[in-house]
Amino acid sequence: MNKQKIGVIGIGVMGSGLAQNLAQVGHPVVAIDISESNLEHANQQIKSNLRLQRMFGAKQQRVDTDEVLSRILFSTNANLLRDASFVIENVTEKWEIKCKVYEKIDTICNDQCVFAANTSAISISRLASVTNRVSKVIGMHFMNPVPMKHVVEMIIGRYTSADTIDAAKSLLAGMGKRYVIVNDSPGFVSNRVLMLTINESIHLLQEKVASIEDVDEIFKECFGHKMGPLETADLIGLDTVLFSLEVLYESFNDPKYKPCSLLREMVSAGHYGRKTGKGFYRY
């Protein structure tokens, strides 16, 4: 069975996980980023992840690293997306960056290509508005690490068509993922709630109400969460957390979303969490 070609734009932590997951289920993938170093790092990260799967996975789950990587084309040339059936965008959570990406790929991709925004906060309808294919734009909010998370928050924009929803459902089913459908609103469900929790946890830390470990232990031991909010922030990336809160603050004009000053200080210092080796914890 022929698998449709999928474009993945933005090949950071989320993008590389997506490229790996898609290639593992047989899709040819075009992984696009503006940075050659990001592309090389993603290539090496995917190799490492696949090798670990081979070492520790059950026999039926083991994969051929070379075969999976052969399905991924890493490039800075967005024109390679011309014949993609689906493009999933994962770039920085800043409107001025995202809108330029959508304007560009709208002129490159064929008219039938579906655009999926893997965004944590920005309105899907707003992203669609800068394209000439408003019915073919949908939100697909994957969780990190993508290959290990089996549920996706699917966001329906104001003009997203039934055909586009069906195409997204089909793609996710082929990846072995389930979905929860929600309507469009900045932050959707997951991050509208999660970012408030993380931000308030950082305030607690700044006010010396509790230590990092104690905040996380309460959520894990009292509520049964697998990770505490500060561990989760490190996993997401503190820069992404800050960008998401700024989007929510701007969108709702509500002070409850105003980012904690300690979060701003940590991001300014380059302490983004797992991806830089230091956030609330050291890695």
Buried (B, 14 or more C-beta within 10 A) or exposed (E): EEBBBBBBBBBBBBBBBBBBBBBBBBBBBBBBBEEEEBBEBBBEBBBEBBEEBEEEEEEEEEBEBEEBBEBBBBBEEBEBBBEBBBBBBBBBBEBEEBBEBBEBBBEBBEEEBBBBBBBBBBBBBBBBBBBEBBBBBBBBBBBBBBBEEEEBBBBBBBBBBEEBBEBBBEBBEBBEBEBEBBBBBBBBBBBBEBBBBBBBBBBBBEEEEBEBEEBBEBBBEEEEBEEBBBBBBBBBBBBBBBBBBBBBBEBBEEEEBEBBEBBBEBBEEEBBBBBBEBBBBEE
